[in-house]
Amino acid sequence: MSRHQERNKGGKASGRGTNNSKGKSQARGNAPIQKAAPQASRNATPNPNKGGIRLNKYIANSGICSRREADMYISTGQVSVNGEIINEMGYKVNLDDDVRFDGRRINPEAKAYVLLNKPKGFSVTTSNSKGMTVMDLVAPATKSRIQPVGRLGRNATGLILFTNDDKMMQKLTNSKVGMPRLFHIELDKNLKAEDLEKIKKGLTVQGKKYEVEDISYVDGAPKKEIGLKIRNIGSGIIRTIFEHLEYQVVRVDCVTLGPLTKKDLPRGKYKHLSQQEINNLMML
């Protein structure tokens, strides 16, 4: 029998030819499928659209436990991704996913704490569609995905903190605890003493109460320059207060954030916080 005839004989699946040709056809046709199926199952990931890292590695990099231990925790349903319990091995996640271990969000990146002395003309946002942003200024500081704590207006200047530490972020943005911030404010005219007292006691604007930590005139400056301390993480409260009393805000500069100051930090520059500065913030 020729080699060509042997190939034709083995490739027929209809059963024509010799008695065992059909059997050979089934064996030759099914064998690759039987071998490939387990291999495909081992390599498949439950989340094929993800291009990140395996969940067990993500957990291990966060310092929670080893990869092997992470697999055990995943299998027992103690890990969630974006609000969904995951118990499948090989699941992949991206760095921007909300991964929680035993209900607590975890992060595999190194913790970073960056303080910027913001210049005018930069938006405090992580969006790429807002023109020049503070993220452009701190981009060289770290590869960690830091974000601003609180806000400053585009034309406001002064201190703003960036971090990827969720625990610190939650603490400093907590409405009851907050982070005291001292602002140097310039108005379009002198602030009347009675208006200063109104602000000190707290103002109600459109049914909402606005309270400040402290307010005073700036020593040695005209009475249109004011020092105002608040715990609110936004700066919109400042314009709301003064516009309600018929003053226009000319300039806003954040001069302290809790225990942090602008000392030795020129406008437009940033620095990494020391361990002592980090500890001081966490004690607020």
C-alpha positions as CSV (number, residue, x, y, z in Angstrom):
1,M,0.0,0.0,0.0
2,S,1.3,3.4,-0.9
3,R,2.0,6.2,1.7
4,H,-0.8,8.2,0.1
5,Q,-3.3,5.4,0.4
6,E,-2.4,5.0,4.1
7,R,-3.2,8.6,4.8
8,N,-6.5,8.4,2.9
9,K,-7.4,5.2,4.7
10,G,-6.6,6.7,8.2
11,G,-8.4,10.0,7.5
12,K,-11.8,8.5,6.6
13,A,-14.5,8.8,9.2
14,S,-17.4,7.3,7.3
15,G,-16.4,3.7,7.9
16,R,-15.8,2.8,4.3
17,G,-12.8,0.6,3.5
18,T,-11.5,-1.9,6.0
19,N,-13.3,-2.8,9.2
20,N,-11.0,-0.9,11.5
21,S,-10.7,2.3,9.4
22,K,-13.6,3.9,11.4
23,G,-12.0,3.1,14.7
24,K,-8.7,4.6,13.6
25,S,-10.4,7.7,12.4
26,Q,-12.1,8.2,15.7
27,A,-8.9,7.7,17.7
28,R,-6.8,10.0,15.5
29,G,-9.6,12.6,15.4
30,N,-10.4,12.7,19.1
31,A,-6.9,12.3,20.7
32,P,-5.8,16.0,20.1
33,I,-9.1,17.3,21.6
34,Q,-8.7,15.1,24.7
35,K,-5.2,16.3,25.3
36,A,-5.9,20.0,24.5
37,A,-8.9,20.4,26.8
38,P,-7.1,20.1,30.1
39,Q,-4.3,22.4,28.9
40,A,-6.8,25.1,27.9
41,S,-8.5,24.8,31.3
42,R,-5.2,25.2,33.1
43,N,-4.3,28.3,31.2
44,A,-7.7,30.0,31.1
45,T,-8.4,32.9,33.4
46,P,-11.9,33.7,34.7
47,N,-11.4,37.3,33.8
48,P,-9.9,37.2,30.3
49,N,-10.3,41.0,29.7
50,K,-7.9,41.8,32.6
51,G,-4.3,42.4,31.7
52,G,-3.1,42.9,35.2
53,I,-1.6,40.6,37.8
54,R,-2.9,37.4,39.5
55,L,-5.0,38.1,42.5
56,N,-2.8,36.0,44.8
57,K,0.3,38.0,43.8
58,Y,-1.6,41.3,44.3
59,I,-2.5,40.2,47.9
60,A,1.1,39.0,48.6
61,N,2.5,42.3,47.3
62,S,0.3,44.1,49.7
63,G,2.1,42.5,52.6
64,I,-0.9,40.5,53.8
65,C,0.5,37.0,53.4
66,S,2.3,34.7,51.0
67,R,0.9,33.7,47.6
68,R,0.1,30.2,48.9
69,E,-1.8,31.6,51.9
70,A,-3.5,34.1,49.6
71,D,-4.9,31.2,47.5
72,M,-6.4,29.7,50.7
73,Y,-8.0,33.0,51.6
74,I,-9.4,33.4,48.0
75,S,-10.8,29.9,48.0
76,T,-12.7,30.5,51.3
77,G,-14.3,33.7,50.0
78,Q,-12.4,36.3,52.1
79,V,-11.3,38.4,49.0
80,S,-13.5,40.6,46.9
81,V,-12.8,42.6,43.7
82,N,-14.9,45.6,42.9
83,G,-17.6,44.4,45.3
84,E,-17.7,40.8,44.1
85,I,-16.4,37.8,46.1
86,I,-13.8,36.0,44.1
87,N,-12.8,32.4,44.9
88,E,-11.3,31.3,41.6
89,M,-7.6,30.6,41.2
90,G,-5.8,32.5,38.5
91,Y,-8.1,35.5,38.6
92,K,-6.4,38.7,37.4
93,V,-6.8,42.3,38.5
94,N,-5.6,45.7,37.6
95,L,-4.0,48.2,40.0
96,D,-7.1,50.4,39.8
97,D,-9.4,47.7,41.0
98,D,-11.0,47.8,44.4
99,V,-9.5,44.7,46.1
100,R,-10.5,44.0,49.6
101,F,-9.2,41.4,52.1
102,D,-11.6,40.6,54.9
103,G,-13.5,43.8,54.1
104,R,-10.4,46.1,54.1
105,R,-9.1,47.6,50.9
106,I,-5.5,46.6,50.2
107,N,-2.9,48.2,47.9
108,P,0.2,46.5,46.5
109,E,2.1,49.7,45.8
110,A,4.6,51.3,48.1
111,K,3.0,54.0,50.2
112,A,3.8,57.6,49.0
113,Y,3.2,60.9,50.7
114,V,3.9,64.0,48.6
115,L,3.4,67.7,49.6
116,L,3.1,70.3,46.8
117,N,3.1,74.1,47.0
118,K,0.6,74.6,44.3
119,P,0.9,77.6,41.9
120,K,-2.0,79.4,40.2
121,G,-3.5,78.0,37.0
122,F,-3.5,74.2,37.9
123,S,-6.7,72.3,38.6
124,V,-6.8,69.9,41.5
125,T,-8.1,66.8,39.7
126,T,-6.9,63.5,38.4
127,S,-8.8,64.0,35.1
128,N,-6.8,64.4,31.9
129,S,-9.5,66.6,30.3
130,K,-9.0,69.6,32.6
131,G,-6.0,71.2,31.1
132,M,-3.0,71.7,33.4
133,T,-3.5,69.8,36.6
134,V,-1.5,69.3,39.8
135,M,-0.9,65.7,38.7
136,D,1.4,67.1,36.0
137,L,3.5,68.8,38.7
138,V,3.9,65.7,40.9
139,A,4.2,63.1,38.2
140,P,8.0,62.8,38.6
141,A,7.6,62.3,42.4
142,T,6.6,58.6,42.4
143,K,5.3,55.7,40.3
144,S,2.7,55.0,42.9
145,R,-0.9,56.1,42.0
146,I,-1.2,59.1,44.4
147,Q,-4.2,61.4,44.5
148,P,-4.9,64.8,46.1
149,V,-6.4,65.0,49.6
150,G,-9.0,67.7,49.4
151,R,-9.2,70.5,46.9
152,L,-8.0,74.0,46.0
153,G,-9.5,76.2,43.3
154,R,-7.6,76.6,40.0
155,N,-6.5,80.1,40.9
156,A,-5.8,79.3,44.6
157,T,-2.3,78.6,45.7
158,G,-0.5,76.8,48.5
159,L,-0.2,73.4,50.1
160,I,-1.9,70.2,48.9
161,L,-1.1,66.7,50.0
162,F,-1.0,63.6,47.7
163,T,-1.0,60.0,48.9
164,N,-2.1,56.4,47.9
165,D,-2.5,55.5,51.6
166,D,-6.3,54.8,51.9
167,K,-6.2,54.8,55.6
168,M,-4.7,58.3,55.8
169,M,-7.0,59.5,53.0
170,Q,-10.1,58.3,55.0
171,K,-8.8,59.9,58.2
172,L,-8.0,63.3,56.7
173,T,-11.2,63.6,54.7
174,N,-13.4,62.4,57.5
175,S,-16.1,65.1,58.1
176,K,-15.7,64.7,61.9
177,V,-11.9,64.6,62.1
178,G,-10.7,66.3,59.0
179,M,-7.4,68.1,58.5
180,P,-7.2,71.7,59.8
181,R,-6.0,74.0,57.0
182,L,-4.9,77.6,57.5
183,F,-5.6,80.0,54.6
184,H,-4.2,83.4,53.9
185,I,-7.1,85.2,52.2
186,E,-7.2,88.6,50.5
187,L,-10.5,90.4,50.0
188,D,-11.5,93.2,47.7
189,K,-12.1,95.5,50.7
190,N,-11.5,95.6,54.4
191,L,-13.4,93.0,56.5
192,K,-15.7,94.7,59.0
193,A,-15.2,93.6,62.6
194,E,-18.8,92.7,63.0
195,D,-18.6,90.4,59.9
196,L,-15.5,88.8,61.3
197,E,-17.5,88.0,64.5
198,K,-20.4,86.6,62.4
199,I,-18.0,84.2,60.6
200,K,-16.3,83.2,63.9
201,K,-19.7,82.3,65.4
202,G,-20.8,80.4,62.3
203,L,-23.0,81.4,59.3
204,T,-26.1,79.8,57.9
205,V,-26.2,80.2,54.1
206,Q,-29.3,78.8,52.3
207,G,-30.1,76.6,55.2
208,K,-26.6,75.2,55.6
209,K,-24.4,75.9,58.6
210,Y,-20.8,76.9,57.9
211,E,-18.4,76.8,60.8
212,V,-14.7,77.7,61.0
213,E,-12.0,76.7,63.4
214,D,-10.7,80.2,63.7
215,I,-10.5,83.6,61.9
216,S,-8.4,86.7,62.5
217,Y,-6.8,89.7,60.7
218,V,-3.3,89.1,59.4
219,D,-0.8,90.9,61.7
220,G,0.9,94.0,60.1
221,A,-1.4,93.8,57.0
222,P,-4.5,95.7,55.8
223,K,-7.7,94.4,57.2
224,K,-8.7,93.0,53.9
225,E,-6.1,90.2,54.5
226,I,-7.5,87.4,56.7
227,G,-6.3,84.2,58.3
228,L,-8.9,81.5,58.2
229,K,-8.6,78.0,59.6
230,I,-11.1,75.3,58.5
231,R,-11.3,71.5,58.5
232,N,-13.5,71.3,55.4
233,I,-11.4,69.6,52.6
234,G,-12.7,71.9,49.9
235,S,-12.0,75.5,49.4
236,G,-15.4,76.4,48.0
237,I,-16.6,77.2,51.5
238,I,-14.3,80.2,51.6
239,R,-16.0,82.0,48.7
240,T,-19.5,80.9,50.0
241,I,-18.8,82.6,53.3
242,F,-17.4,85.9,52.1
243,E,-19.7,86.3,49.1
244,H,-22.7,85.8,51.4
245,L,-21.4,88.9,53.3
246,E,-20.8,90.7,50.0
247,Y,-17.0,90.5,49.8
248,Q,-15.1,89.3,46.7
249,V,-12.2,86.9,47.3
250,V,-9.1,88.2,45.5
251,R,-6.5,85.6,46.6
252,V,-6.5,82.3,48.5
253,D,-3.3,80.7,49.7
254,C,-3.2,77.5,51.9
255,V,-0.2,78.1,54.2
256,T,-0.5,75.1,56.5
257,L,-2.0,71.5,56.4
258,G,-2.3,70.3,59.9
259,P,1.4,70.3,61.2
260,L,2.8,70.8,57.6
261,T,4.0,74.2,56.5
262,K,5.5,75.8,53.3
263,K,8.9,76.2,54.9
264,D,11.7,75.5,52.4
265,L,9.1,74.5,49.8
266,P,9.0,77.1,46.9
267,R,5.9,77.6,44.8
268,G,5.5,74.9,42.2
269,K,7.8,72.4,44.0
270,Y,7.0,69.3,45.9
271,K,8.7,67.1,48.6
272,H,8.3,63.7,50.1
273,L,7.1,63.7,53.7
274,S,9.5,62.4,56.4
275,Q,8.4,59.6,58.6
276,Q,8.0,62.0,61.5
277,E,5.7,64.2,59.3
278,I,3.7,61.2,58.4
279,N,3.4,60.2,62.0
280,N,2.3,63.7,63.0
281,L,-0.5,63.6,60.3
282,M,-1.8,60.2,61.6
283,M,-2.0,61.7,65.1
284,L,-4.5,64.4,64.1
